[in-house]
Amino acid sequence: MLEPINLDHNATTPCLPEVIEAMGYWFGHAANPASPHQIGRKARQALEDARERIASRLGAWPDEVVFTSGATESNQSALLGLAPVLAGKSPPSILVSKLEHPSVATPIEILANRGAKLFPLPVSAWGEFEPGRLENVPPGQLLLVAHLAHHGTGAIQPLAELVGKISELAPNLVRAHTDATQAVGKIRVNFHKLAVDTLAASAHKFNGPSGIGIMLVRRGKPWAPQTVGGGQELGRRGGTPSVALVVGMAFALDLAHEQMTARQTRCMDLRRAFLNRLWASCSPLEVVGPAEGQGLAHTLLVRFAGVKAGLAVMGFDLEGVAASTGSACASGSQRPLPGLELLMADEAHRREVVRLSFGHEQTVAELEEAADRIAKVILKLRGGPP
């Protein structure tokens, strides 16, 4: 049986052994960090130490860090938490693109059903927001929603510039939210310099454990918690946090920042080797997204001309290569990535796009082997070598 090769790291990344080791003690020593006794205080100390380290890595204050179950909860809480604050006022206008992840698009749809009006952000042919094309903004209260790095194309957004431009045009900007799930741990992220009010991220996207994430909420910004209970997280998210998972997330983020330059260089080398092998073995193909060096190095959106993406992904799986047509949060769907029509006019071409994403822990030999297996499938689906 073929050894599996994972080219779906944007869905989740492997939790590193050293992260698992860092969590080990807390898996074996149950303690509630809200308890006043010695065991509880020790757990509380570990929790707050992790909070401070995460805040430091992300350019935030510790009291701006809220622990959640992951980015889906963080996105939903950040966006829907605004509604009670605006109670009795006119619903906000929302500046947002169709490129957002389902965990963002769904709460946006809920807000729209409550009366919010949606307005599109200008997007380039490569999926980058274009602040220079913003001339007018909607009247009334305004909410900006814009991801920091795209989970399909790998485009890194000029978010601080975008927020600055909108702030100039709209003094009534009430909230700016970013889904930074694919960015945190991959590129340097500074919450305060981005000038957003809320931010979402998830540990399993940067080699940490699943089931734990963060929401950053800027000091002094009105916001209503969506999960209430025992007053944990300064009353912003009820429920007992997992000390083990929080410790693991902080440790994984520390590693990601300490090794970031080396990891980025590694992923660029992997990308070149992988693409060179694909170009040589199964052209024609098209890379949809930013040019090399201008996006996330580990993320590729590839159109294999003449091959339906759903069939390609199933064929890759039979050859031991994991890939996807879109977000793992829309599992079971063979539909293209949301908003792909903004980047590709031809619907038939959009049906031929596959997302391939890899990790710094992989090798050139592994990526070249994956390319060979992919080529075998593509050539077969095209009816054999030309």
Steps between C-alpha positions, in 0.01 A plus 500: 500500500626847411620721784248787533618851413305786652449796266207636699682689776264798468228274639717407798867457582660215696548576869876497556645246746654771716158670528344172611777462756437852632133415554569165664516612863165678482327205338606295802428758770137607485447845643241773458676837467201671663538301823646693796709215643868431434439262207266749336742789552777304330274438201403867497865601495566274199193643323600862558862435408378358167271800451789742549723313256227488234425870546868586467535298177193663345553863600210507745443558871439187711152619597411515129551122461191278531537123480240322282447157347646616169474754220141413410383598849730802498365630169140444600542654845684803367239574235177409678625660822459836331123465451396553868729803519310656210158406639248774431718655232480450126672181378855563376617496143759226452798526266597142415604289202375162381848359570441454872513157666163336585560565871485871413244489220239323715482758784508773234193337345333499843570873537363560149181317594474738795507798267868574438579602143800342328738693275789340306866575559703556181716197419786460251530217246723317750264533795662796675293783645565831328471798737583737214176412325289604798336829412176500692383305800142431606328749733410421859676267741764296322651158569809388308565126470818392322726195538874546543615208281280301265457130568492413129721737302743585780457873429620716791282806537611863551270512798645796693491709181141392435385590852682832478338588167152411622555694823577808289182457297274382782534655845201284596699176473373308805697178468773340288538122526757273344512124466875444543474121518733431207739781594577455869811285541586534129576873477559774758169629632467812715145554622542865593683594180228336290258751662219242515273455799464122503710214362451123477758220489525127569789297641467201267595719204853557639594151625312532826215292645146488362211636703659824619516846347509867583295809448668834551268781609639852511490679834212741539296365207140412589434133438250250638608143587324220314579223748399587855533300817744517788667829415822351365725703267398820681138421422563482125471123451339265748634152554812345654796536260727201441832590658676228300372630167574862588856408604541306175376790291739745667792261455414440133478876439836553673658239270334649194642845573845380598527288184297721266777610265636146466151359445419760233825425317431129524148538359628711212751226408224239521270712284759541225591130492134397500392743228799423280411131513135574421584730208726235353261209541139615462474833320285682411427632845439842649586641843218723624623760744793728579841464337778315682616686808186712526269262683512208741777277365334176611166564325426425134174522310555308177278454198567175315359580156241255378459313830212547743634577846271253679623210287860616539479514881346150515772372267771662709357333810520158334868574435553598864504880454264713710371815330174699492272706280419745777462558870492203737209678669298414189604136503320269263454781252660496156416864446779746419636736764264784597549811288711326235280669238670827595830356377391275212217596264462159335285267713647190332848616598390554859392136513859398420667668798663301782652635823840355590668600826803355673708545814851600602550156655477331158791430261581580138504127422150464650363792298656372178350156565162668554539684169573172321188337648291804408633493143407133471139581594474810281637326191262206553200732536605685186505171314871427513820689410465742207 
